[in-house]
């Protein structure tokens, strides 16, 4: 999870809602401990008094993330789920996915290649559409 530092380099301030923190770190996911360490001091309680438009499939983590985005007037919401990104768009929330982070990091000169990090993400529990991976590698100039 060395690539987590890319978030700080690209965005300066990174915050995470409590529910997302617990979902991501209280599990048997391979990188849960590294994520817990990285997010230490970045976790925020969310005022649930706000509102966001949701669909019937939104979970507590997505809901809190969108509410927190609005509460702190964030620049970007990191979300990979396609359905979640559509819901965020309905709420006028600007999103970026993990692969978008990698492209931005390469453009900023923070990494030399996105392909090894795409492989790392793909080998985890996150599903990435092969066509999306191909597009990202094309944009990065790393298509094979």
KANOR-V781081 format. One record per residue. RES is the residue in one small letter. OMEGA is omega in whole degrees, 0 to 359 (* if undefined). Layout:
res:RES omega:OMEGA
res:RES omega:OMEGA
//
This chain:
res:x omega:177
res:x omega:183
res:x omega:177
res:x omega:180
res:x omega:176
res:x omega:179
res:x omega:179
res:x omega:182
res:x omega:182
res:x omega:190
res:x omega:179
res:x omega:182
res:x omega:178
res:x omega:175
res:x omega:186
res:x omega:176
res:x omega:183
res:x omega:184
res:x omega:179
res:x omega:178
res:x omega:181
res:x omega:178
res:x omega:186
res:x omega:187
res:x omega:178
res:x omega:184
res:x omega:177
res:x omega:177
res:x omega:186
res:x omega:186
res:x omega:185
res:x omega:182
res:x omega:178
res:x omega:178
res:x omega:179
res:x omega:180
res:x omega:180
res:x omega:185
res:x omega:178
res:x omega:182
res:x omega:182
res:x omega:185
res:x omega:182
res:x omega:170
res:x omega:183
res:x omega:174
res:x omega:184
res:x omega:179
res:x omega:179
res:x omega:179
res:x omega:169
res:x omega:175
res:x omega:182
res:x omega:170
res:x omega:183
res:x omega:184
res:x omega:182
res:x omega:177
res:x omega:184
res:x omega:180
res:x omega:179
res:x omega:181
res:x omega:179
res:x omega:181
res:x omega:180
res:x omega:177
res:x omega:180
res:x omega:177
res:x omega:182
res:x omega:183
res:x omega:183
res:x omega:181
res:x omega:183
res:x omega:177
res:x omega:184
res:x omega:171
res:x omega:178
res:x omega:180
res:x omega:181
res:x omega:184
res:x omega:184
res:x omega:180
res:x omega:179
res:x omega:178
res:x omega:177
res:x omega:178
res:x omega:178
res:x omega:180
res:x omega:177
res:x omega:181
res:x omega:181
res:x omega:179
res:x omega:180
res:x omega:184
res:x omega:171
res:x omega:178
res:x omega:180
res:x omega:181
res:x omega:174
res:x omega:176
res:x omega:181
res:x omega:178
res:x omega:179
res:x omega:179
res:x omega:178
res:x omega:180
res:x omega:180
res:x omega:179
res:x omega:181
res:x omega:176
res:x omega:180
res:x omega:183
res:x omega:174
res:x omega:187
res:x omega:180
res:x omega:179
res:x omega:174
res:x omega:177
res:x omega:180
res:x omega:179
res:x omega:182
res:x omega:181
res:x omega:178
res:x omega:183
res:x omega:181
res:x omega:177
res:x omega:174
res:x omega:179
res:x omega:180
res:x omega:178
res:x omega:177
res:x omega:178
res:x omega:179
res:x omega:179
res:x omega:180
res:x omega:179
res:x omega:175
res:x omega:180
res:x omega:181
res:x omega:182
res:x omega:183
res:x omega:180
res:x omega:180
res:x omega:*
//
